[in-house]
Amino acid sequence: MSRYDTPVTEQLGRYIAGVSLRQSDVLRRLREEVASYPNSSMQISAEQGQFLQLLIRMLGAKRTLEIGVFTGYSSLSVALALPPDGRIVACDVSEPWTSVARRYWREAGVEGKIELHLAPAVETLDRLLAEGAAGSFDFAFIDADKLNYDNYYERCLELVRRGGLIAVDNTLWHGRVVDDGDQTPDTLAIRAFNDKLHEDQRIWLSLVPIGDGLTLALKK
């Protein structure tokens, strides 16, 4: 008997979305616009966005980090789940992509919750640490360049409080993590990152097979 009970086929995926997905109109329209972009695969799935919202509400999060904004689907999802005084510090390097995000944040009425930093994320995170922000965040979401995942994780682990959560996207990497013939830098980086977190006693850990793999690290 297989240890993995129910493979998610295309048909079953549509059923899951049909009975569980509650996507607001503004999120749906952002998703539809980005679907025509050449880099549309960089956007998280609608199911992941809703799962992030659930995590935010369960944590009672108010202060969050986002590493990698793209066109803003994940930050919009989180912002909509935050209370009125909730805030996101968002890090990205692309003005063109984040200009799309800003447009939808504004339309959804959450632009005031999001503090966007257009700079390398390591620089922004280091500045937050230098300003004494260690332990002041409830949640962090990492979805940016894979070679820097470990750098982002270590800084986020300092910045989130005890009992705070770090969520990391793409940790199944379209299945390439189990392809021994794939020795590309991004795949090697994700394999090493996954192996590191498996042994990291500073966190409680789960890798959830939603979207392209979402690793959850709860800080002890």
N, C-alpha and C positions, 0 to 999 in steps of 0.2 A: 504494500500500500504506500502511495506517495506521501511524503511529509507535507507537501504543499497541495492543499485541498482543491482549490477551484481556479483553474486558469481563466484569466479574464480575456475572453474573445471580444471581437468588435461588437457583436450582438449583445453580449453580456454587459460590456461597457456602456452601451446606449441605455440598457435597462437600468443600470446603477445610476446614471445621470438622470434618467427619467423619474426615479423614485426618491432621489436624495438631493440633487443639485438645485439650489435656489439662487440663481444668478440675477443680480439687480440689472435694471435696464442700462445703467451707465457702464457697468462692467461688461455686459453683453456687447454693447456698441464699441467699446474699446477693443474687445476681442475680435470683433468682425473687421474693424479697420486694420488691425495689425496682421490679420490672416493673409492680407494681400502683400505684405512686405517680404522682401527676400530673406530676412533674418527672423521670420515669424516663429521658428522653432525655439528661439530664446525665451519666449513667453511661457510662464508656468501654465499648467492646465487649470481649467476652471475648478476642477475638483480640489486641486492643491490650494487654490485661493480660498475656497470655502473652508478647507481644513485649517489653514492658517487663522482664519477668523475664529474658528472654534477654539483653537489653542489660545488666542489672545483673550477671549472671554473667560476661558477656564482659569487662566493665570491672573485675571484681573489686571492685565498689563496697562500701564500708562506711558511708559517711556521705552521706546524701541529703537533698534538699529536696522538698517537695510544696507547690505553690501551688494551693489549691482541693481540698478533701477530699470534699465532698458526703457520700455514705453510705459511703465508704471502700473501694470496689472497687480503685482504683489503688494506694492505700497498702497495702492487704492483699496485693495481688499482689506489690508490691515487697518488703514485709516478709518474705513467705514465701521470697523468693529471696535475701535478705541472709543473711550468716553470723550465728552467734549473737551476735557483738559488733557487728553492724550497727545503725545508727540512722537514723531518719527525723525531720526537723524538719518538721512538717505545719502548714500555715496555712489557717485558714478563719474565717468570722465567724458561722456558724450552729450554735448549740448543739443544736437539734432534729435536724438532719441528721447532725451528727457523733456524736450519741448512738447512732444506729444503727451508725455505724462502730465506735465503742468496743465495742459489744456483740459484733460479729464479730471484732474484734482480740483481745478477751479469749478468746472461744471458740477461736480459732485458736492461742492461746498466744503471740501476738506483741505484745501491748499494751505490754510493757516496751521494745520497740524503737522505739516511736513517741512523740514528744514533741509534743503538740498545743498550738498557740497559737491561742486564740480572740480574734483581733484583726485589724484590717486588715493584709494581708500586707506591704504596703510598710513599715509600722511595724516588724513583726517582722524583716524583712530588713535594714532600716536599723540596728536594734539589733544584729543579728549582725555587721554590718560595723563598728559602733562598738566592739564587743567584741573585734575583731581576728580574725574568722573568715574573712576574705578568703582565697581559694585553698585552703580546707580541705574542700570538698565534692567528691565524685566525680560526682554526678549530681543533676539537678534536673528536675522535671516540672511544667509550667505548664498549668493547666486551670481557669481562673477567669474573672472578668469581662474581657471582650475589650478594653474601653477602656483597661485598665491593662496590657495585654500588654507594651508597650514598657517600662514602668516595672519590671515583674517581670523581664523579660529582662535589662535593664541591670544590675540588682542581682545576679541569678543569675550573670551572666557574671563579675562580680567575685568571687562566693563560690565558684564551682567552680574547681578546679585546672586547670593546663595538661593537656590530654588528657582533661579532664572533659567530660561530655555534658549538654546541655540538650535535653529533649524537650518539644514544645509541641503541644497538642491543638487540634483544630477549625480547622486552617489552610486547609481547603477549604470550611468553613462551609456544608455541605450544597449545594455547587455555586454558592452565591450570589456567590462572589468573581468569577465570570465573567459575572454578570448586570449589565450596565451600567445597567439601570434600577433596581437596588437601591442606593440612596444612604443607607441607614440607618446610624446611627453605628457599630454593631458591625461591619457589613460594611466600611465605610470604614476602620475601625481595623485589621481583619485584612488588608485589601489593603495598607495602608501598612506594616504589620508585615512581611508577606511581601516587599514590595519592598525594605524596609530590609535584611532579612537576606540577600537576594540580592546586595547590594552590600557586605556587612559582611566586611572582610578579616581580622577577628579570629577567624573561625571557618571550619571546613569544614562544608558544608551539604548536606542532602538533604531533600526533602519526600516522604514515603512515603505513597502512597494507601491507607492502612489505616484502617478506621473512618471518621472525618470528616476525615482528613488529619492526619498526624503529622510535624511538622518536627523534624529532628535537627540540632543545632548542636554541633559538636565544637570545643572551645576550643583554639586554636593555642598 
